[in-house]
Amino acid sequence: MSPGKVKLAWLSLVLPLAVGNVLAAENDPPRFRMTLVTDPVHATVKIHELTEPYPAPLTLPEGRYHVSVTAAGFQGEHGTIDIQGKDWSGLVRLTPTPPEADCTKATAALEQGWAKLRQEQDQLREDRLQAEDRSKRLERDEAKFNEAVKKLNKDSKDLAQKIKKASKQTGCDQVEAGSVKMGGGKPDAKPETVTPTELTAKLDAVPSSEIVAKSDGPAKEEVATKPTLAGKAEPNVIESGPADATSAATSPPSEPVPDEVQSGIKQILSFLQSPPSQQKGHAANLQILLDRLLVLAPSHPEVQRVKQLYEERYVVYVGTFSSDDKAAEMEGMLRSKSIPTFRQQFVIQGQNMLRVCAGLFDKRQDATNALSTIQHDFNIQDAIMRKFGK
């Protein structure tokens, strides 16, 4: 075969193949480059639309592809990739999986935090209940205090009415005693009339009249003693015979202090011994009660002492205890030194506490002497002295 014929035959064979490849290339859809970088680099990439493992780089036609990236010791990531008319590249960084021990530790810390939160909630609930109980007790105490004040006011009015009635009856007795006739003679001169002011100056000294007649001698008339502004008794004698007889009348004993006064004194002392926080809001009622006591028994020494303590008082804070036995022991030590003592009760963080105090003292020097004794004899250097007023 000649060379010219062989060349022609080869061209006739190659030309159809080249033309077929060009036509096939024109019919295939366009493909674009996809590059996916992973961290860690050894992670496995799977494109679910392909059967083969992901080769990097890869060309794909346009469309949406579902991709999964996994690696041992890391949390896998899953998502989609959209290729639209251009190449695509991206980075996927996996999160390391925490060790089981770290998870257990974190769970334990979380449970501990919840337990602490529940404990704090229970404590707050208990504190709220205690506060409500204290509020109710204070309301009941205030109601009792108001009732006592009302009763004291009523008793004061009743006593004033009795005084007024007694003064009227006493004035009538004096007139009747001065108008008695002896042996048919003329009426004797009337004695001096006792005024209500003189009568109220000494309530327990009510004058009475007495007429004494003797059969073996001249008739005599004696009138009992009458009170004076000085509080002493003077005989008021009217005689119809010889002046050889004298009066022997004496003043009656004083009446005891009414129970209402003693009860009022105890209420005021109890109030003055309470913690300062509990004294707020009751000052007006306390002033009313004190004024009533001064009306009922103005010269009584206990009433005067309560008045002095209300205006100015001193207290020594000795110590605060959570145990009743410890507080009682400290009170016994103070009493052994003739130091007056009382307690104050309050709540700190849900716990009942007892404060042992020395007092009440109406003089600063007495409180200073008590403080010195406490510091020197009992070695309680943190005891402090407080001054209070109305």
C-alpha positions, 0 to 999 in steps of 0.5 A: 500500500502506498503512503498516500493511501495510508494517511488518508485512511487514518484521517478518515478514522480520526475525524469522526471520533474528534467530531463525536467528542466535540458534540458530546462536550457541548451536550454535558452540563457545566461542572464547577470545582468544590474544595472543602477544608476540614479541621482536623485534616483527617476528618472524613467527608461524605457527599451523599449524592456520590457513591465514591469517597470525596476526592479533593478537589472535585468538580460537580455540576450545579445543584444542592449536595448533602455533606457529612463531616465526621472524625473520631473524638469530635462531634460530627457536622451535617449540612448542605452545599449549593453550587450555582454557576461558580466554584465553591470552597469552605471550611468545616471545624469540628468540636472535640467531644468532652471526656466522660469524666468531665461530663460527670464532673460538670453534672455533679457541679450542676446538681450541687448548684441546684441543691444550694439554690433549693436550700436558699429557697427553703431558708428564705421561705422559713425566714418569711414564715418567721417574719410573718409570725413575729408580725402577728405576735407584734400585732397581738401585743399591740392589741393587748397594749391598746386594750390595757390603755383603754382599761386604764382610761376607763378605770381613771374615769371611774376613779374620778367619778368616785372622788367627785361623789365622795367629795359631795358626800363629805361636804354634806356630812360636815354641814349635818355635824355642825347643825346638831343641837345639844340640850335644847340650846342654839345650834353651834357654829358650823365648822370649816368646810373641806374643799374638793381641792383639799380632799383630792390632795389626800384621797385616802383621808376622808373626814367623818363625824362622831358625836359622843354624849356622857350621862354623868357630866355635861354633854360634849360634841366632837367632830373628827379631824379634817385634812389640811393642805399640809396633809396633817390632821387638826382637831375641830372640836365644838364644846357645850360644856366646860373645856376640860376634854380634848379630841383624840382623833387620828388620820386613817392609814393610806390606801395601797396603790391600785392594781391598775397602777402596778400593772401599768408600771410593769407594762412600761418597764417591759416596753423599755427593756425590749429591743429598740427595733420593737419600740418603734411605733408605740411611743405615743401609747406609752406616753398616754399610759405614763400620763395616766399613771402620773394622774393616778399616783403622781407621788408614788416612787415607782411611778417617778422612777418609771418616768425618769427611765422613760426620759433617760435610761442606760443599758449595758449590753453584756453578751449574746447567746443562742443557748438559754443555759448560757444566758441564765449562767451569765444572769446568775453571775451578774446577780451575784454582784447585785447588778440588775439584769434582763433579756432581749430576744431577737432573730439573726439569720433564722436563729433565736438569740438571747441578749443579756443586758444589765439595767435599767439604770436611771443614772449614768454613774450607776451604769458606768460602775456596772460596766466596770464591774463586768469588765474587771470581775468577769473579764468581758471587755466587749461589753458596751453601755448604751444611752436611750431617751424618749 
